[in-house]
Amino acid sequence: MYLIHAEIQAPAPAPASGAALAPDTAGVLLASARPQERIEHVSVHEGAGPGAVLGVYLVAGRLSAAETVVDAFCRRAVETVPALRGWTLTRVGAPLVTPFYERLLD
């Protein structure tokens, strides 16, 4: 299983306090996943800025395959899911796990 982060940008102009997504956005996204994508869980993390990070957990044979699936899934989502209408996908990739490995070295 892989965790892939997808950064999305709110439509302009975004409120100064950040663009809020509906509380059920993660569930709506998960429901829009196709069985062959093997997506197990979606979480939404909003910060103080005009964007959000989607955490997508999925089963895949390789990291590159997981990133490709999440990229396609999120591109489709910003085009078809009403809660993401106008949002833009800006980056997809596995999060860095440097702190985990630094703890192993201590």
The 8 nearest C-alpha neighbors of each residue, nearest first, counted from 0:
[[1, 58, 57, 59, 56, 2, 60, 65],
 [0, 2, 57, 56, 58, 3, 65, 59],
 [3, 1, 56, 55, 93, 54, 4, 57],
 [2, 4, 93, 55, 92, 54, 1, 56],
 [5, 3, 54, 92, 53, 91, 93, 55],
 [6, 4, 91, 53, 52, 90, 7, 54],
 [5, 7, 52, 90, 89, 51, 88, 53],
 [6, 8, 88, 87, 51, 89, 50, 52],
 [9, 7, 50, 87, 86, 49, 88, 10],
 [10, 8, 86, 50, 49, 18, 13, 11],
 [9, 11, 86, 85, 12, 13, 8, 87],
 [12, 10, 13, 9, 85, 49, 14, 8],
 [11, 13, 10, 14, 9, 49, 15, 18],
 [12, 14, 11, 49, 18, 10, 9, 17],
 [15, 13, 17, 16, 18, 12, 49, 11],
 [16, 14, 17, 13, 48, 49, 18, 47],
 [15, 17, 14, 47, 48, 18, 49, 13],
 [18, 16, 49, 48, 47, 14, 15, 19],
 [17, 19, 49, 13, 14, 9, 20, 50],
 [20, 18, 17, 21, 45, 49, 16, 22],
 [19, 21, 22, 18, 24, 82, 83, 45],
 [20, 22, 24, 23, 19, 82, 25, 83],
 [23, 21, 24, 20, 25, 19, 26, 43],
 [22, 24, 26, 21, 25, 27, 20, 28],
 [25, 23, 27, 21, 26, 22, 28, 20],
 [26, 24, 28, 42, 41, 27, 23, 43],
 [27, 25, 29, 28, 23, 24, 30, 41],
 [26, 28, 24, 30, 25, 29, 23, 31],
 [29, 27, 31, 25, 26, 30, 24, 32],
 [28, 30, 26, 32, 31, 27, 41, 25],
 [29, 31, 27, 28, 32, 26, 33, 25],
 [30, 32, 28, 29, 27, 33, 76, 80],
 [33, 31, 29, 30, 34, 38, 28, 36],
 [32, 34, 36, 35, 31, 37, 38, 30],
 [35, 33, 36, 37, 32, 38, 31, 39],
 [34, 36, 37, 33, 38, 32, 68, 58],
 [37, 35, 34, 33, 38, 68, 32, 57],
 [38, 36, 35, 58, 57, 34, 39, 33],
 [39, 37, 57, 36, 56, 40, 32, 58],
 [38, 40, 57, 56, 37, 41, 58, 29],
 [41, 39, 56, 38, 55, 29, 42, 57],
 [42, 40, 55, 25, 54, 29, 56, 53],
 [43, 41, 54, 25, 53, 55, 44, 40],
 [44, 42, 53, 25, 52, 54, 45, 41],
 [45, 43, 52, 51, 53, 46, 42, 54],
 [44, 46, 51, 52, 43, 50, 47, 19],
 [47, 45, 48, 51, 44, 17, 50, 49],
 [46, 48, 17, 16, 45, 49, 50, 15],
 [49, 47, 17, 46, 50, 16, 15, 18],
 [48, 50, 17, 18, 9, 13, 8, 47],
 [51, 49, 8, 9, 7, 48, 18, 45],
 [50, 52, 45, 7, 44, 6, 46, 53],
 [53, 51, 6, 44, 5, 43, 7, 4],
 [52, 54, 43, 5, 4, 42, 55, 44],
 [55, 53, 4, 42, 41, 3, 43, 52],
 [54, 56, 41, 3, 2, 40, 53, 4],
 [57, 55, 2, 40, 1, 39, 38, 41],
 [58, 56, 38, 39, 1, 0, 37, 55],
 [57, 59, 0, 37, 1, 38, 60, 56],
 [60, 58, 65, 61, 64, 57, 0, 1],
 [59, 61, 64, 58, 62, 65, 0, 63],
 [62, 60, 64, 63, 59, 65, 1, 66],
 [61, 63, 65, 64, 66, 1, 60, 59],
 [62, 64, 66, 65, 61, 67, 60, 68],
 [63, 65, 67, 61, 62, 66, 68, 59],
 [66, 64, 62, 68, 63, 59, 67, 69],
 [65, 67, 63, 69, 64, 68, 92, 70],
 [68, 66, 64, 70, 65, 69, 63, 71],
 [67, 69, 65, 71, 70, 66, 72, 64],
 [70, 68, 72, 66, 71, 67, 73, 65],
 [69, 71, 67, 73, 68, 72, 66, 91],
 [70, 72, 74, 68, 69, 73, 75, 67],
 [73, 71, 69, 75, 70, 74, 68, 76],
 [74, 72, 76, 75, 70, 71, 69, 77],
 [75, 73, 71, 76, 77, 72, 70, 88],
 [74, 76, 78, 72, 73, 77, 79, 71],
 [77, 75, 73, 80, 79, 78, 74, 72],
 [78, 76, 83, 74, 75, 84, 79, 86],
 [77, 79, 75, 76, 80, 84, 74, 83],
 [78, 80, 76, 77, 75, 81, 84, 83],
 [79, 81, 76, 83, 82, 77, 78, 84],
 [80, 82, 84, 83, 79, 77, 78, 76],
 [83, 81, 80, 84, 24, 21, 20, 77],
 [84, 82, 77, 86, 81, 80, 85, 76],
 [83, 85, 81, 86, 77, 82, 78, 80],
 [84, 86, 10, 83, 87, 77, 9, 78],
 [85, 87, 9, 10, 83, 8, 84, 77],
 [88, 86, 8, 7, 89, 77, 85, 9],
 [87, 89, 7, 6, 90, 8, 74, 86],
 [88, 90, 7, 6, 87, 8, 91, 5],
 [91, 89, 6, 5, 88, 92, 7, 4],
 [92, 90, 5, 4, 70, 6, 66, 3],
 [93, 91, 3, 4, 66, 94, 5, 90],
 [92, 94, 3, 4, 2, 95, 91, 66],
 [95, 93, 4, 92, 96, 3, 2, 91],
 [94, 96, 97, 93, 98, 92, 99, 4],
 [95, 97, 99, 98, 94, 100, 93, 101],
 [96, 98, 100, 99, 95, 101, 102, 94],
 [99, 97, 101, 100, 96, 102, 95, 103],
 [100, 98, 102, 97, 101, 96, 103, 104],
 [99, 101, 103, 97, 102, 98, 104, 96],
 [100, 102, 98, 104, 103, 99, 97, 105],
 [103, 101, 105, 99, 100, 104, 98, 97],
 [102, 104, 100, 101, 105, 99, 98, 97],
 [103, 105, 101, 102, 100, 99, 98, 97],
 [104, 102, 103, 101, 100, 99, 98, 97]]
